[in-house]
Amino acid sequence: MRDEITVTTAEDMVALGKRLAACLRPGDLVVLNGTLGAGKTTLVQGIGAGLGVRGPVTSPTFVIARVHPSLTGGPALVHADAYRLASPAEVDDLDLDASLETSVTVVEWGGGLVEGLAADRLEVSIALTAPGSGPSGPDDEAAAAGPDQEPRTVRLEGYGARWSAPAAPVPGGGTPGGPVAGDGTPAGQVPSGGQAGD
């Protein structure tokens, strides 16, 4: 399963997180990669809102991991940040696997460190879109609006049986300004190549 989505604003990133949350279930591991300021925590805020967990969802860089219990009877959100971790052994010390089966676990900066936690995982990579690669070029209004309004390219790639089914749930598609959910797409099927809308 692979998908690539263009996200133009921070609000769209939150909306994408909400759509992603609708696809997630207990036991899912999501690995987030991207540079500082790419929007990883913003995406997790959307996931937390979509899961209906107690917040606020903030960067866990200095506490390494936070657990956000569900307010709706769904799975808790375990939000971890591996930025300060140097090896998979340090990840083991966090005991993230203790709650993995009952929670949705999202790890920022987790690439190369947390893949051993589960046989299945969804990797999400966020990158700033290169200037001039958008439809209007580098001088368009979105690019001039500030760092939170710069377009991002979000790549999703699933590994393992959980994400290998032909109709694996992927939150892509939709159109800018469209609904977060209920866009007429059958459950588990999402049109690819669309932009994230709120």
Backbone as JSON, one array per atom type, in Angstrom:
{
  "sequence": "MRDEITVTTAEDMVALGKRLAACLRPGDLVVLNGTLGAGKTTLVQGIGAGLGVRGPVTSPTFVIARVHPSLTGGPALVHADAYRLASPAEVDDLDLDASLETSVTVVEWGGGLVEGLAADRLEVSIALTAPGSGPSGPDDEAAAAGPDQEPRTVRLEGYGARWSAPAAPVPGGGTPGGPVAGDGTPAGQVPSGGQAGD",
  "N": [[0.84, -1.17, 0.0], [0.65, 2.1, -0.96], [0.67, 5.65, -0.97], [0.42, 9.08, -1.95], [0.12, 12.36, -0.93], [-0.74, 15.77, -1.28], [-0.45, 18.38, 0.96], [-1.59, 21.47, 1.91], [-1.87, 23.36, 3.99], [-1.54, 23.91, 7.59], [-3.97, 23.36, 8.78], [-5.06, 21.61, 6.95], [-3.33, 19.49, 7.34], [-4.04, 18.64, 9.91], [-6.63, 17.83, 9.3], [-6.07, 15.7, 7.58], [-4.88, 13.99, 9.43], [-7.15, 13.38, 10.97], [-8.66, 11.94, 9.11], [-6.94, 9.81, 8.73], [-7.02, 8.69, 11.28], [-9.53, 7.51, 11.26], [-9.02, 5.21, 9.89], [-7.38, 3.77, 11.49], [-6.68, 1.27, 14.04], [-6.77, -0.56, 17.19], [-3.53, -1.73, 18.04], [-2.19, -0.83, 15.84], [0.79, 0.49, 14.44], [2.3, 3.49, 13.77], [4.74, 5.13, 12.0], [6.41, 8.09, 11.95], [8.17, 10.25, 9.83], [10.32, 12.96, 9.01], [11.63, 16.27, 8.54], [12.6, 18.73, 11.06], [9.89, 20.76, 11.91], [8.3, 19.88, 9.84], [5.7, 19.04, 10.17], [4.89, 16.87, 11.66], [3.96, 16.59, 14.36], [1.66, 18.1, 14.14], [0.14, 16.51, 12.41], [-0.24, 14.35, 14.16], [-1.81, 15.58, 16.06], [-4.19, 15.81, 14.64], [-4.75, 13.08, 14.33], [-5.17, 12.39, 17.02], [-7.44, 13.97, 17.56], [-9.23, 12.77, 15.81], [-9.37, 10.21, 16.88], [-10.54, 10.77, 19.25], [-9.3, 11.35, 21.74], [-8.02, 12.23, 25.04], [-6.58, 15.38, 25.41], [-4.2, 18.11, 25.63], [-2.59, 17.27, 22.49], [0.74, 17.36, 22.2], [4.18, 17.99, 21.25], [6.19, 15.3, 22.26], [8.92, 15.47, 22.83], [10.66, 15.98, 25.06], [9.67, 14.39, 27.06], [9.62, 11.96, 25.97], [7.53, 9.95, 25.62], [3.95, 9.99, 25.54], [0.78, 9.08, 26.87], [-2.44, 9.17, 25.68], [-5.51, 8.83, 26.83], [-8.58, 7.36, 25.61], [-11.56, 9.21, 25.11], [-13.85, 8.26, 24.21], [-14.24, 5.56, 24.35], [-12.69, 4.19, 22.59], [-9.46, 3.15, 21.21], [-6.5, 4.05, 23.1], [-4.17, 6.72, 22.46], [-0.82, 6.39, 21.96], [1.79, 8.44, 21.98], [4.89, 8.94, 20.85], [8.3, 10.13, 20.8], [11.16, 9.69, 19.11], [13.4, 11.19, 18.74], [15.55, 11.78, 20.47], [16.61, 9.34, 20.93], [19.04, 6.78, 20.5], [19.28, 4.18, 19.67], [17.69, 0.99, 18.84], [17.63, -0.45, 21.23], [17.29, 1.46, 23.22], [14.72, 2.22, 22.6], [13.39, -0.12, 23.32], [13.59, 0.11, 26.08], [11.57, 1.87, 26.67], [9.27, 0.42, 26.74], [7.17, 0.39, 24.87], [5.92, -1.62, 23.53], [4.34, -2.82, 25.42], [1.81, -1.71, 25.51], [1.03, -1.86, 22.95], [-0.79, -3.6, 21.6], [-3.3, -2.77, 22.39], [-3.55, -0.11, 21.85], [-3.26, 2.77, 19.66], [-0.24, 3.4, 18.32], [1.96, 5.99, 17.76], [4.94, 7.09, 16.45], [7.17, 9.63, 16.34], [10.04, 10.51, 14.4], [10.81, 7.87, 14.13], [11.93, 6.16, 12.25], [14.09, 3.5, 11.42], [14.4, 2.77, 14.02], [12.11, 1.76, 15.4], [10.92, -0.25, 14.0], [11.02, -2.92, 14.72], [9.08, -3.27, 16.64], [6.6, -4.17, 15.79], [5.06, -6.45, 13.46], [3.62, -5.34, 11.43], [3.32, -2.11, 10.03], [2.64, 1.37, 9.48], [4.23, 3.67, 7.57], [4.82, 7.09, 7.53], [5.89, 9.74, 5.73], [6.89, 13.08, 5.73], [7.47, 15.88, 3.79], [8.66, 19.1, 2.93], [7.34, 20.69, 0.12], [9.17, 21.26, -2.79], [10.17, 24.58, -3.75], [8.47, 26.09, -6.41], [7.46, 23.74, -7.41], [4.8, 23.47, -7.14], [1.46, 24.21, -8.49], [1.36, 26.97, -8.94], [3.87, 27.98, -8.68], [6.78, 29.47, -7.0], [6.0, 31.97, -6.03], [3.39, 31.97, -5.25], [0.35, 32.47, -3.3], [0.12, 30.68, -1.11], [2.76, 29.89, -0.58], [3.81, 32.27, 0.27], [2.64, 32.7, 2.68], [3.8, 31.87, 5.04], [5.63, 29.54, 7.22], [3.82, 27.58, 8.22], [2.04, 27.4, 6.23], [3.2, 26.4, 4.0], [3.26, 24.15, 1.28], [3.16, 20.6, 1.77], [4.44, 17.36, 1.03], [3.04, 14.33, 1.61], [3.85, 11.1, 2.19], [2.63, 7.85, 2.3], [3.23, 4.59, 3.36], [2.57, 1.25, 3.66], [3.44, -1.64, 5.58], [3.56, -5.17, 5.9], [0.97, -7.64, 6.62], [-1.33, -6.34, 7.53], [-1.51, -3.97, 6.06], [-1.45, -4.76, 3.44], [-3.61, -5.64, 1.96], [-5.72, -5.44, -0.97], [-7.66, -3.46, -0.68], [-6.65, -1.84, 1.31], [-6.91, 0.4, 4.05], [-6.48, 3.73, 3.34], [-5.84, 7.14, 3.82], [-5.91, 9.0, 1.69], [-6.78, 11.18, -1.08], [-9.82, 13.06, -1.71], [-10.71, 16.55, -1.75], [-9.52, 19.97, -1.69], [-11.07, 21.75, 0.91], [-13.07, 19.93, 1.09], [-15.08, 17.43, 2.83], [-13.94, 15.87, 5.89], [-14.57, 13.24, 6.36], [-16.83, 10.78, 4.94], [-16.91, 11.23, 2.17], [-18.0, 9.9, 0.12], [-16.43, 7.86, -0.74], [-15.93, 4.38, -0.86], [-15.66, 2.38, 2.11], [-12.39, 1.74, 3.19], [-11.35, 2.12, 0.71], [-9.73, 4.53, -1.15], [-9.46, 7.33, -3.23], [-6.46, 7.89, -5.0], [-3.72, 10.26, -5.06], [-4.93, 12.7, -4.54], [-5.57, 15.92, -2.94], [-5.13, 16.97, 0.45], [-7.9, 17.92, 2.3], [-9.92, 20.1, 4.45]],
  "CA": [[0.0, 0.0, 0.0], [1.39, 3.35, -1.05], [-0.11, 6.79, -1.4], [1.11, 10.35, -1.81], [-0.89, 13.4, -0.78], [-0.24, 17.12, -1.1], [-1.14, 19.09, 2.03], [-1.19, 22.86, 1.68], [-1.88, 24.18, 5.2], [-1.54, 23.18, 8.85], [-5.34, 22.89, 8.99], [-5.21, 20.43, 6.1], [-2.58, 18.4, 7.97], [-4.9, 18.15, 10.98], [-7.74, 17.11, 8.65], [-5.52, 14.43, 7.12], [-4.76, 13.15, 10.61], [-8.49, 12.9, 11.33], [-9.02, 10.88, 8.16], [-6.08, 8.66, 9.03], [-7.53, 8.09, 12.51], [-10.68, 6.68, 10.93], [-8.51, 3.96, 9.34], [-6.52, 3.11, 12.47], [-7.34, 0.42, 15.02], [-5.82, -0.99, 18.22], [-2.43, -2.55, 17.55], [-1.5, -0.2, 14.71], [2.0, 1.27, 14.66], [2.52, 4.5, 12.74], [6.08, 5.69, 12.12], [6.44, 9.39, 11.27], [9.49, 10.76, 9.5], [10.31, 14.27, 8.38], [12.55, 17.21, 9.17], [12.02, 19.63, 12.06], [8.93, 21.69, 11.35], [7.59, 19.35, 8.68], [4.27, 18.9, 10.47], [4.62, 15.57, 12.26], [3.1, 16.74, 15.54], [0.36, 18.59, 13.66], [-0.57, 15.33, 11.94], [-0.65, 13.57, 15.33], [-2.94, 16.29, 16.66], [-5.37, 15.39, 13.9], [-5.03, 11.69, 14.69], [-5.75, 12.42, 18.36], [-8.81, 14.48, 17.46], [-10.04, 11.76, 15.15], [-9.56, 9.08, 17.8], [-11.31, 11.22, 20.4], [-8.53, 11.12, 22.97], [-7.81, 13.38, 25.91], [-5.45, 16.16, 24.94], [-3.8, 18.39, 24.25], [-1.5, 16.5, 21.89], [1.89, 18.23, 21.95], [5.4, 17.23, 20.98], [6.71, 14.65, 23.47], [10.37, 15.38, 22.7], [11.39, 15.98, 26.32], [9.19, 13.31, 27.93], [9.78, 10.79, 25.1], [6.25, 9.33, 25.24], [2.75, 10.36, 26.29], [-0.4, 8.27, 26.61], [-3.67, 9.95, 25.66], [-6.63, 7.89, 26.93], [-9.75, 7.66, 24.79], [-12.74, 9.77, 25.75], [-15.01, 7.72, 23.49], [-14.25, 4.11, 24.43], [-11.81, 3.63, 21.56], [-8.08, 2.91, 21.67], [-5.68, 5.18, 23.53], [-3.1, 7.13, 21.56], [0.52, 6.47, 22.54], [2.54, 9.36, 21.11], [6.29, 8.9, 21.26], [9.26, 10.89, 20.0], [12.44, 8.99, 19.19], [14.46, 12.1, 18.31], [16.69, 11.73, 21.38], [17.02, 7.95, 21.13], [20.16, 6.45, 19.62], [19.3, 2.78, 19.23], [16.49, 0.21, 19.17], [17.68, -0.87, 22.63], [16.69, 2.54, 24.0], [13.28, 2.11, 22.36], [12.93, -1.23, 24.17], [13.49, 0.59, 27.46], [10.33, 2.62, 26.82], [8.17, -0.55, 26.87], [6.04, 0.74, 24.0], [5.22, -2.85, 23.13], [3.43, -3.25, 26.49], [0.46, -1.22, 25.21], [0.89, -1.83, 21.49], [-1.95, -4.34, 21.11], [-4.55, -2.13, 22.77], [-3.48, 1.32, 21.55], [-2.66, 3.22, 18.41], [1.07, 3.94, 18.69], [2.54, 6.86, 16.75], [6.3, 7.44, 16.87], [7.89, 10.6, 15.51], [11.47, 10.23, 14.25], [10.97, 6.47, 14.46], [12.56, 5.38, 11.2], [15.33, 2.85, 11.77], [14.45, 2.48, 15.45], [10.94, 1.11, 16.0], [10.33, -1.24, 13.09], [10.96, -4.21, 15.39], [7.99, -3.33, 17.61], [5.43, -4.86, 15.23], [5.24, -7.01, 12.12], [2.95, -4.44, 10.5], [3.45, -0.7, 10.38], [2.38, 2.38, 8.45], [5.24, 4.72, 7.6], [4.35, 8.35, 6.98], [7.01, 10.67, 5.56], [6.41, 14.42, 5.39], [8.54, 16.72, 3.26], [8.25, 20.36, 2.33], [7.35, 20.64, -1.34], [10.2, 22.16, -3.32], [9.66, 25.79, -4.37], [8.28, 26.01, -7.85], [6.9, 22.47, -7.84], [3.35, 23.57, -7.08], [0.84, 24.68, -9.71], [1.52, 28.4, -9.15], [5.25, 28.39, -8.55], [7.24, 29.89, -5.68], [5.44, 33.24, -5.6], [1.95, 31.88, -5.01], [-0.1, 32.96, -2.01], [0.39, 29.7, -0.05], [4.18, 29.91, -0.25], [4.12, 33.53, 0.92], [1.85, 32.83, 3.9], [4.55, 31.49, 6.22], [6.03, 28.13, 7.26], [2.69, 26.68, 8.45], [1.2, 27.37, 5.04], [3.96, 25.85, 2.88], [2.78, 22.81, 0.92], [3.93, 19.42, 2.15], [4.13, 16.1, 0.38], [2.92, 13.28, 2.62], [3.9, 9.77, 1.59], [2.22, 6.77, 3.19], [3.61, 3.28, 2.86], [2.26, 0.23, 4.64], [4.24, -2.87, 5.58], [2.94, -6.28, 6.6], [-0.35, -8.1, 6.17], [-2.34, -5.34, 7.89], [-1.6, -2.92, 5.06], [-1.19, -5.31, 2.11], [-4.85, -5.99, 1.25], [-6.0, -4.53, -2.09], [-8.47, -2.33, -0.24], [-6.1, -1.36, 2.57], [-7.4, 1.74, 4.32], [-5.52, 4.81, 3.13], [-6.63, 8.35, 3.95], [-5.66, 9.97, 0.64], [-7.94, 11.61, -1.85], [-10.54, 14.24, -1.26], [-10.37, 17.8, -2.42], [-9.43, 21.06, -0.73], [-12.35, 22.24, 1.35], [-14.03, 18.85, 1.16], [-15.27, 16.9, 4.18], [-12.92, 14.98, 6.42], [-15.06, 11.88, 6.18], [-18.1, 10.73, 4.25], [-16.79, 11.85, 0.86], [-18.56, 9.0, -0.88], [-15.5, 6.79, -1.07], [-16.24, 3.18, -0.09], [-14.77, 2.13, 3.24], [-11.18, 1.0, 2.85], [-10.87, 2.5, -0.62], [-9.59, 5.96, -1.21], [-8.8, 7.72, -4.47], [-5.08, 8.32, -4.76], [-3.23, 11.44, -5.77], [-5.68, 13.91, -4.24], [-5.0, 16.81, -1.94], [-5.8, 16.9, 1.74], [-8.8, 19.04, 2.56], [-10.4, 20.08, 5.83]],
  "C": [[0.89, 1.24, 0.0], [0.45, 4.45, -1.48], [0.72, 8.04, -1.19], [0.07, 11.45, -1.89], [-0.2, 14.74, -0.64], [-1.1, 17.82, -0.06], [-0.66, 20.54, 1.98], [-1.15, 23.73, 2.92], [-1.82, 23.29, 6.44], [-2.93, 22.61, 9.13], [-5.6, 21.64, 8.15], [-4.46, 19.23, 6.69], [-3.38, 17.79, 9.11], [-6.04, 17.33, 10.39], [-7.28, 15.76, 8.12], [-5.36, 13.47, 8.29], [-6.09, 12.58, 11.06], [-8.93, 11.78, 10.4], [-8.21, 9.62, 8.41], [-6.59, 7.94, 10.27], [-8.71, 7.16, 12.24], [-10.26, 5.32, 10.38], [-7.74, 3.14, 10.38], [-7.33, 2.3, 13.47], [-6.31, -0.01, 16.06], [-4.77, -1.94, 17.64], [-1.67, -1.93, 16.4], [-0.3, 0.61, 15.19], [2.19, 2.2, 13.48], [3.87, 5.14, 13.0], [6.13, 6.96, 11.29], [7.88, 9.84, 11.06], [9.35, 12.1, 8.8], [11.23, 15.2, 9.16], [11.83, 18.0, 10.26], [11.08, 20.6, 11.35], [8.15, 21.17, 10.17], [6.1, 19.21, 8.91], [3.9, 17.58, 11.11], [3.67, 15.68, 13.45], [1.72, 17.26, 15.14], [-0.48, 17.44, 13.13], [-1.08, 14.51, 13.12], [-1.8, 14.26, 16.06], [-4.24, 15.93, 15.95], [-5.75, 13.95, 14.21], [-5.7, 11.63, 16.06], [-7.18, 12.92, 18.34], [-9.72, 13.45, 16.83], [-10.33, 10.55, 16.02], [-10.39, 9.47, 19.02], [-10.6, 11.0, 21.71], [-8.4, 12.41, 23.77], [-6.54, 14.1, 25.49], [-4.96, 17.1, 26.02], [-2.66, 17.48, 23.79], [-0.4, 17.49, 21.53], [3.11, 17.36, 21.71], [5.93, 16.61, 22.27], [8.23, 14.56, 23.51], [11.07, 15.23, 24.05], [10.89, 14.92, 27.29], [9.23, 11.97, 27.22], [8.45, 10.18, 24.68], [5.13, 9.82, 26.14], [1.64, 9.39, 25.9], [-1.62, 9.17, 26.73], [-4.85, 8.97, 25.69], [-7.79, 8.34, 26.04], [-10.85, 8.25, 25.66], [-14.01, 9.17, 25.18], [-15.1, 6.2, 23.56], [-13.41, 3.42, 23.38], [-10.41, 3.41, 22.11], [-7.42, 4.19, 22.15], [-4.68, 5.5, 22.42], [-1.81, 7.18, 22.36], [1.36, 7.26, 21.55], [3.97, 9.45, 21.63], [7.16, 9.7, 20.3], [10.63, 10.25, 20.19], [13.62, 9.87, 18.82], [15.72, 11.97, 19.17], [17.19, 10.3, 21.63], [18.06, 7.56, 20.09], [20.11, 5.04, 19.07], [17.97, 2.1, 19.53], [16.47, -0.26, 20.62], [17.07, 0.2, 23.53], [15.18, 2.58, 23.8], [12.69, 1.0, 23.23], [12.74, -0.79, 25.61], [12.2, 1.35, 27.72], [9.12, 1.72, 27.04], [6.95, -0.16, 26.04], [5.24, -0.49, 23.6], [4.24, -3.34, 24.19], [2.0, -2.83, 26.21], [0.15, -1.28, 23.72], [-0.4, -2.49, 21.02], [-3.26, -3.63, 21.4], [-4.63, -0.66, 22.38], [-3.11, 1.53, 20.09], [-1.36, 3.9, 18.81], [1.66, 4.72, 17.52], [3.9, 7.33, 17.25], [6.91, 8.41, 15.86], [9.38, 10.26, 15.51], [11.76, 8.74, 14.47], [11.67, 5.62, 13.43], [13.91, 4.81, 11.61], [15.43, 2.45, 13.23], [13.31, 1.61, 15.96], [10.33, 0.03, 15.13], [10.18, -2.61, 13.75], [9.82, -4.35, 16.38], [6.8, -4.15, 17.1], [5.74, -5.38, 13.84], [4.65, -6.09, 11.06], [3.16, -3.0, 10.97], [3.06, 0.16, 9.18], [3.44, 3.45, 8.61], [4.69, 5.94, 6.88], [5.55, 9.29, 6.92], [6.47, 12.0, 5.07], [7.6, 15.25, 4.94], [7.95, 18.01, 2.72], [8.35, 20.22, 0.82], [8.35, 21.66, -1.85], [9.58, 23.39, -3.94], [9.56, 25.62, -5.89], [7.65, 24.71, -8.32], [5.39, 22.47, -7.8], [2.79, 24.15, -8.36], [1.1, 26.15, -9.99], [2.94, 28.87, -9.01], [5.55, 28.98, -7.19], [6.6, 31.17, -5.18], [3.95, 33.18, -5.31], [1.62, 32.25, -3.58], [0.23, 31.99, -0.88], [1.85, 29.76, 0.38], [4.55, 31.17, 0.51], [3.48, 33.65, 2.3], [2.62, 32.45, 5.15], [4.79, 30.0, 6.27], [4.87, 27.17, 7.48], [1.8, 26.56, 7.23], [1.94, 26.83, 3.82], [3.44, 24.46, 2.56], [3.74, 21.72, 1.36], [3.51, 18.25, 1.28], [4.15, 15.03, 1.46], [2.88, 11.95, 1.9], [3.56, 8.73, 2.64], [2.6, 5.45, 2.56], [3.39, 2.25, 3.96], [3.12, -1.01, 4.46], [3.5, -3.93, 6.38], [1.53, -6.56, 6.12], [-1.44, -7.07, 6.44], [-2.56, -4.33, 6.77], [-1.44, -3.44, 3.64], [-2.44, -5.67, 1.33], [-5.1, -5.0, 0.13], [-6.79, -3.3, -1.67], [-7.98, -1.81, 1.11], [-6.53, 0.07, 2.81], [-6.29, 2.78, 4.22], [-6.3, 6.11, 3.12], [-6.42, 9.38, 2.85], [-6.94, 10.43, -0.02], [-8.62, 12.8, -1.24], [-10.08, 15.45, -2.03], [-10.28, 18.9, -1.39], [-10.82, 21.57, -0.39], [-13.41, 21.17, 1.47], [-14.12, 18.31, 2.58], [-14.14, 15.97, 4.59], [-13.32, 13.54, 6.21], [-16.37, 11.94, 5.41], [-18.03, 11.36, 2.87], [-17.3, 10.94, -0.25], [-17.65, 7.87, -1.27], [-15.85, 5.56, -0.25], [-15.21, 2.96, 1.01], [-13.58, 1.3, 2.79], [-10.64, 1.3, 1.47], [-10.85, 4.01, -0.69], [-8.95, 6.33, -2.52], [-7.42, 8.24, -4.18], [-4.79, 9.6, -5.53], [-4.0, 12.7, -5.49], [-4.95, 14.78, -3.25], [-5.79, 16.67, -0.66], [-6.66, 18.12, 1.91], [-9.26, 19.0, 3.99], [-11.9, 19.9, 5.87]]
}
